[in-house]
Amino acid sequence: MGDDAFPQDRLYQDLARKLMKELASGKYAVGDRLPAERELVTQFNVSRPTVREAVIALEVQGLVEVRVGSGAYVKRLPGRNDIPGFNITAFELTEARLLFESEAAALAATQITEEGLTELAQLIEKIEQENNNPNGTEKADRDFHLAIARATRNTAIFETVERLWDLRSRSPESALLHAKARSANVKPVVDEHTAVYEALRAHDPVAARAAMRAHLSSVLDSLLFATEEKAIQEARRAAQAQRDRYARVTS
């Protein structure tokens, strides 16, 4: 989706454009470090997520390089032909999922069959298995959410939820942040999925809606965590320490 799809920019797009103008003006040279996040928050009077989305947009375009534990550095300066292009970010995509999938869960609670519940229980087990696999994907997580959408027996709802999930990997900004989340060891939480399942099994639409909203609100928090440079650095150190322990045991 291009940046001309809406008449008014989102805040992160406006900030990304301002930062691009600063880069083009010669304020920074290649290799320079951009101001720290807290400085940008104060300077432009925006939120932390807005700053992070703007930096990710610049990172996707190859203008900056984010170094773990250090900050964002100028990788190249924008040329005359560089036009800011924006795709759907992980934050706004998850906000949309929260709206659609919460209502889908409520409807599914009134429609889901025993076969559907059995499928969800099996997918929760697969989510746990994928979480325990260092090279695991999040296919079971996707299948879980699509199974709930399918249980609504509404093709339009299913195709909408499926489209939102496809955008996770098709939008460069979204794909980049989800990759950062994975590297920070942020994975689907089994207990949150179980809470959704239990509400569906009780055929309680109010509880199902609340459980899905709680789950996707937690996902938003996790994405914010995933952009914390210190958190990513500590997670990688912990993962390396674990690999070192395994290496000592097997050597």
PyMOL commands that set and color helices and strands:
alter all, ss='L'
color gray80, all
select helices_A, chain A and resi 11-24+37-44+48-60+90-111+114-131+139-151+155-170+172-183+190-201+205-226+229-250
alter helices_A, ss='H'
color red, helices_A
select strands_A, chain A and resi 64-67+71-74
alter strands_A, ss='S'
color yellow, strands_A
deselect
rebuild
show_as cartoon
